[in-house]
Amino acid sequence: MKLDTAPPRGMKDLLPSEVELRDRATATILATYKRYGFRRIETPALENLKLLLGSGGGENEKLIYKVLKRGAKLDSATTQREDDLADLGLRFDLTVPLTRYYAHNRAALPDPFKAIQIGPVWRAERPQKGRFRQFTQCDIDILGVASEIAEIELILATSEALIGLELERPRIRVNDRRILTAMATHCGFDSARHGEFFITLDKLDKIGREGVERELREAGHTTGAIAKLFALFPWPGDPSPAALERLAQSVPATAEAIEGLRTILTTVEREAGGRFAVAFDPTLVRGMGYYTGPIFEAAYGDYGSSIAGGGRYDRMVGRLIGHDVPACGFSIGFERVVSILEERSGVAGSERDRVAFLFDRDDPLTEVAAAAGRLRSRDRVVSLTLKRKNLAKQLDDLVGEGFGSYAVFRAGQAAPDVKPLARRAASGGGADA
């Protein structure tokens, strides 16, 4: 039987050019975050299932890839209940592992702790265009800072990273989970069902107002509560600064959260200097149940969904160590960002300095290797390649493979003559041969 060589559904192989684009994007993001004082860490792909299931990860907890126990542990799971068969799961985000990492290593970590994480996560959801079961997240988090300066730094650093990728003028939306809770209480939604209400409201950008109303009615929420909610703001939200003041007057319980948002919005807008936009959006939810304060998302151009999101989660670490630790993070949707860059044929600074060093089959390999080494010592990226009979066609292929220049080995030559392929690329072939 012929083996299917395609990757599993919802996952993908990456070609060299795709990996190079990702590497360039990662380097840009890392350089920006390090300028803000963040430091990179790593955590395992697998975490204890109890940690993942008790994290407040909302709908994502239903999408965990669970890993079967091994050997004797599996053999002894005679009841065949799911809990008996699996004790580990693949991480569905990077925030939950970070809280465990901090709880386990906090004695060796600085205070405050500013972390960078870039790595794959897994969610067992239905594959569709732009949505995968394995994908990369790129997070920054600040633990140990209760002040709004944490949110301010996260928003500024993430926006600067996106701008560094030439995603000009990203748009940041900001809200606060405490505002959402106060709104839900004010409108008369059952306090025991606020989490369910938030999950439905979070679908607003996908199913629209009518869809949200329908789901709320089908869930048994009162028509009075639903009507009161939609009467609070022009839908799908009023991003003007005056919306904060109107909300404070309509729902007095939001006053403390609104004061914090006002500080964040005022400071970020001043520092943005017109390079990106930031606005209050009372309809912004964020799906994770672990958020406790300000939440935010970034969007770009006409791209249909957010390209980054995050918020404050002050109670997550406390579940593990017995007392709360203020914490806040912002995550770039790396796959979404890369897809935009691919549509735009990469980012500035692509690897056009690669040199293809061509040699004949009969050339002395010792001299070929030495000549290539001399090129590399001049800080060039050099790839040894056998020269074909049809050199013009080979040079065209090299342009397509991303090479910026080439050289041909000549015995006894002190320094290989490197020629650019730029003119050939611009003319569609035929030059430089």
C-alpha positions in Angstrom: 0.0 0.0 0.0 1.3 3.4 -1.0 2.0 5.6 2.0 0.4 9.1 2.0 3.3 11.5 2.2 1.1 14.6 2.8 1.4 16.2 6.3 -1.6 15.6 8.7 -4.6 17.7 8.0 -4.3 21.2 9.4 -0.5 21.1 9.4 2.0 22.0 6.7 5.5 21.5 5.4 7.6 24.7 4.9 9.8 25.2 1.9 13.2 26.8 2.4 12.0 30.2 1.0 9.1 30.1 3.5 11.4 29.3 6.4 13.7 32.2 5.4 10.8 34.6 5.4 9.8 33.4 8.8 13.4 33.7 10.1 13.5 37.3 8.9 10.2 38.1 10.5 11.3 36.5 13.7 14.6 38.4 13.7 12.7 41.7 13.3 10.3 40.9 16.1 13.0 39.7 18.4 15.2 42.8 17.8 12.3 45.0 18.7 11.3 43.2 21.8 14.9 43.0 23.1 15.1 46.8 22.8 12.2 47.0 25.3 14.1 44.7 27.8 12.3 41.4 27.1 14.3 38.2 27.2 13.6 34.9 25.4 12.6 31.7 27.3 11.4 28.3 26.1 8.9 25.8 27.6 8.1 22.2 26.6 5.5 21.4 24.0 3.8 19.0 26.4 2.2 20.1 29.7 0.3 18.2 32.4 -3.3 17.9 31.3 -4.6 19.1 34.7 -2.8 22.4 34.1 -4.2 22.8 30.6 -7.7 21.9 31.6 -7.9 24.2 34.6 -6.3 27.3 32.9 -9.4 29.3 32.0 -8.5 28.9 28.3 -12.2 29.1 27.2 -13.2 27.2 24.1 -9.6 26.2 23.4 -9.7 23.8 26.3 -12.0 21.7 24.1 -9.4 21.6 21.4 -6.5 20.1 23.4 -4.5 17.3 21.8 -4.3 14.7 24.6 -1.3 12.3 24.7 -1.9 8.7 25.8 0.0 7.4 28.8 2.9 5.1 28.0 3.7 1.5 28.7 2.5 0.1 32.1 0.6 3.3 32.9 -1.5 2.7 29.8 -2.0 -1.0 30.4 -3.2 -0.2 33.9 -5.9 2.2 32.7 -8.5 -0.5 32.7 -11.6 1.6 33.2 -11.0 3.2 29.7 -12.2 6.6 30.9 -10.6 9.5 29.1 -9.0 10.8 32.3 -7.3 7.4 32.8 -5.9 7.2 29.3 -4.2 10.6 29.1 -2.2 12.7 31.5 -0.4 15.1 29.1 -1.5 17.4 26.4 0.1 19.6 23.7 0.0 23.3 24.7 -2.8 25.3 23.0 -1.1 28.7 23.7 2.1 30.0 25.3 0.5 31.8 28.3 -0.6 28.8 30.3 2.9 27.2 30.1 4.4 30.6 31.0 2.5 30.7 34.3 3.8 27.2 35.2 7.3 28.2 34.2 7.1 31.3 36.4 5.7 29.4 39.3 8.5 26.8 39.0 11.4 29.1 38.4 10.4 32.4 40.1 13.2 32.2 42.6 15.8 32.5 39.8 13.9 35.1 37.8 14.1 38.9 38.0 11.3 41.0 39.3 9.6 42.2 37.2 10.0 39.5 34.6 9.8 40.4 30.9 9.6 37.3 28.7 9.6 36.5 25.0 8.3 33.2 23.7 8.2 32.1 20.1 7.1 28.6 19.4 4.4 26.2 18.0 1.1 25.5 19.6 -1.6 23.0 18.7 -5.4 23.1 18.6 -7.6 20.3 17.3 -10.0 22.5 15.4 -11.5 22.1 11.9 -8.9 23.1 9.3 -9.8 25.9 7.0 -8.1 28.6 5.0 -5.7 30.5 7.2 -6.4 28.3 10.2 -4.1 25.4 11.1 -3.9 22.8 13.8 -0.3 23.6 14.4 0.8 27.2 14.3 3.4 29.5 15.7 2.7 32.1 18.4 5.0 35.0 19.3 4.4 36.3 22.8 5.7 39.0 25.1 4.6 39.1 28.8 5.4 41.1 31.9 4.9 39.5 35.3 5.1 41.5 38.5 3.8 44.9 37.4 0.3 46.0 38.4 0.6 49.4 36.9 -0.8 50.3 33.5 2.8 50.8 32.3 2.8 47.1 31.6 0.0 47.4 29.1 1.6 50.6 27.6 4.9 48.9 27.0 3.3 45.8 25.5 1.2 47.8 23.1 4.1 50.0 22.1 6.5 47.1 21.6 4.1 45.0 19.6 3.0 47.9 17.4 6.7 48.8 16.7 7.4 45.1 15.8 4.5 45.1 13.3 5.7 48.4 11.8 9.2 46.9 11.6 7.7 44.2 9.4 6.3 47.0 7.2 2.7 46.5 8.3 2.1 50.2 8.4 -0.4 51.8 10.7 -1.8 48.9 12.6 -4.9 49.6 14.5 -5.1 48.7 18.2 -8.5 48.2 20.0 -8.6 48.3 23.8 -11.2 47.2 26.3 -11.3 45.8 29.9 -12.9 42.6 31.1 -14.1 44.5 34.2 -16.0 46.8 31.9 -17.6 43.8 30.2 -18.6 42.3 33.5 -20.1 45.6 34.7 -22.0 45.9 31.4 -23.3 42.4 31.7 -24.5 43.0 35.3 -26.0 46.4 34.4 -28.0 44.8 31.5 -29.2 42.0 33.7 -27.4 38.9 32.4 -27.1 36.1 34.9 -23.8 36.5 36.8 -23.3 32.7 36.8 -23.4 32.8 33.0 -21.1 35.7 32.3 -18.4 33.5 30.9 -20.9 32.0 28.4 -22.2 35.4 27.5 -18.6 36.7 26.8 -17.9 33.7 24.5 -21.0 34.5 22.5 -20.2 38.2 22.4 -16.7 37.3 21.2 -18.2 36.0 18.0 -19.5 39.4 17.0 -16.9 40.0 14.2 -17.7 36.5 12.8 -21.5 36.2 13.0 -22.5 39.9 13.4 -25.1 41.5 15.6 -28.0 39.4 14.4 -26.0 36.2 15.0 -25.0 37.3 18.5 -28.6 38.2 19.4 -29.9 34.8 18.1 -27.3 32.9 20.1 -28.1 34.8 23.3 -31.9 34.2 22.8 -31.3 30.5 22.1 -29.2 30.3 25.3 -32.2 31.5 27.3 -31.0 35.1 28.1 -33.9 37.5 28.5 -34.9 39.8 25.7 -34.7 42.7 28.1 -31.1 42.1 28.9 -30.2 41.7 25.2 -32.0 44.9 24.2 -30.3 46.8 27.0 -26.9 45.6 25.9 -27.3 46.6 22.3 -28.7 50.0 23.4 -25.6 50.9 25.3 -23.5 51.8 22.2 -23.8 52.3 18.5 -22.9 48.8 17.2 -20.4 47.3 16.7 -18.9 49.7 19.1 -18.0 53.4 19.4 -14.2 53.9 19.3 -14.3 57.6 20.1 -12.8 59.0 23.3 -16.2 60.3 24.3 -17.5 56.7 24.5 -15.5 56.2 27.7 -17.3 59.1 29.3 -20.7 58.0 28.2 -20.1 54.5 29.5 -18.9 55.8 32.9 -22.2 57.8 33.1 -24.4 54.9 32.0 -22.6 52.2 34.0 -21.0 53.7 37.1 -19.4 50.4 38.1 -17.0 50.8 35.2 -15.3 53.9 36.6 -12.1 52.3 38.0 -11.4 50.3 34.8 -12.2 53.4 32.6 -9.6 55.5 34.5 -7.0 52.9 33.8 -7.9 52.7 30.1 -7.8 56.5 29.9 -4.2 56.4 31.1 -3.3 53.6 28.6 -5.0 55.3 25.6 -3.6 58.8 26.3 0.0 57.6 26.8 0.0 55.2 23.8 -1.6 57.7 21.5 1.0 60.3 22.4 3.9 57.8 21.9 2.4 56.5 18.6 2.9 59.8 16.9 0.5 58.9 14.2 2.4 55.7 13.3 -0.5 53.5 14.5 -4.0 54.0 15.8 -5.3 53.1 19.2 -9.0 53.3 20.3 -11.4 52.1 22.9 -13.9 49.4 21.7 -16.5 48.3 24.3 -17.4 45.3 22.2 -13.9 43.7 22.3 -14.0 40.5 24.3 -11.0 38.2 23.7 -12.0 34.5 24.1 -9.7 33.5 27.0 -11.5 33.2 30.3 -8.3 34.0 32.3 -8.3 37.7 31.5 -8.9 40.0 34.5 -8.4 43.6 33.3 -7.4 45.4 30.1 -7.5 43.5 26.8 -6.4 44.5 23.4 -6.2 43.4 19.8 -4.3 44.6 16.7 -5.6 44.7 13.1 -4.0 45.6 9.8 -5.4 46.9 6.6 -8.4 45.0 5.2 -7.2 41.7 6.7 -10.4 40.1 8.1 -9.2 39.1 11.5 -6.9 40.3 14.3 -3.1 39.9 13.8 -2.3 40.2 17.6 -4.1 40.0 20.9 -3.6 40.0 24.6 -4.5 41.3 28.0 -4.1 41.2 31.8 -4.4 37.9 33.6 -3.6 38.7 37.3 -5.0 35.5 38.8 -3.4 32.7 36.7 -0.1 32.4 38.6 -2.0 32.5 41.9 -3.7 29.2 41.1 -0.3 27.6 41.2 1.5 29.4 44.1 -1.3 30.4 46.4 -1.1 34.2 45.8 -1.8 36.4 42.8 0.9 37.9 40.7 0.1 40.7 38.3 0.7 39.6 34.7 0.0 40.9 31.3 0.9 39.8 27.7 0.5 40.5 24.0 0.7 37.7 21.3 1.4 38.2 17.6 -0.6 35.8 15.4 2.6 34.8 13.6 0.9 32.7 10.9 -1.4 35.6 10.0 1.4 38.1 9.8 3.5 35.7 7.7 0.6 35.2 5.3 0.4 38.9 4.8 4.1 39.1 4.1 3.9 36.2 1.6 1.2 38.1 -0.3 3.5 41.1 -0.4 6.4 38.9 -1.6 8.4 39.1 1.6 9.8 41.9 3.6 12.7 44.4 3.0 16.1 42.9 3.6 15.4 39.6 2.0 18.3 37.2 1.5 19.5 38.5 -1.9 23.1 38.4 -0.9 23.3 34.6 -1.3 26.0 33.5 -3.7 25.8 30.4 -5.9 29.4 29.2 -6.5 29.4 27.1 -9.7 32.0 24.5 -10.4 32.6 21.7 -13.0 32.6 18.0 -12.1 36.3 17.8 -13.0 37.4 20.8 -11.0 39.8 20.0 -8.0 37.4 19.8 -5.0 40.1 20.9 -2.6 40.6 24.2 -4.5 36.8 24.6 -4.9 36.2 24.3 -1.2 39.1 26.7 -0.4 37.7 29.3 -2.8 34.2 29.0 -1.4 35.8 29.4 2.1 37.5 32.7 1.0 34.1 34.0 -0.1 32.5 33.0 3.2 35.2 34.8 5.1 34.0 38.0 3.4 30.7 37.5 5.2 28.8 36.0 2.2 26.3 33.2 2.2 27.8 30.7 -0.3 26.2 27.6 -1.8 28.3 25.2 -3.9 26.5 24.1 -7.0 27.5 22.0 -10.0 27.5 24.0 -13.2 25.1 22.8 -15.9 25.6 22.9 -19.7 22.8 25.4 -20.1 24.3 28.2 -17.9 21.6 30.7 -18.9 18.8 28.5 -17.8 20.7 27.7 -14.5 21.1 31.4 -13.7 17.4 31.9 -14.3 16.7 29.1 -11.8 19.1 30.6 -9.3 17.1 33.9 -9.4 13.9 31.9 -8.7 15.6 30.2 -5.8 16.5 33.5 -4.2 20.2 33.9 -5.1 21.4 37.4 -5.5 24.7 36.7 -7.2 26.9 33.9 -8.6 30.6 33.1 -9.2 32.2 30.5 -11.4 35.3 28.6 -10.1 38.5 29.2 -12.0 41.6 27.2 -11.1 44.4 29.4 -9.8 42.1 32.4 -9.4 43.0 34.3 -6.1 39.4 35.6 -5.6 36.3 34.4 -7.4 34.6 37.0 -9.5 31.2 37.5 -8.0 28.5 38.8 -10.4 25.1 40.1 -9.4 21.9 38.5 -10.7 19.8 41.6 -10.1 19.7 42.7 -13.7 18.7 39.2 -14.7 15.9 39.2 -12.2 14.7 42.6 -13.4 14.8 41.7 -17.1 13.2 38.3 -16.5 16.3 36.4 -17.6 18.8 36.8 -20.4 21.3 39.1 -18.8 24.4 38.3 -16.7 24.9 34.9 -18.4 
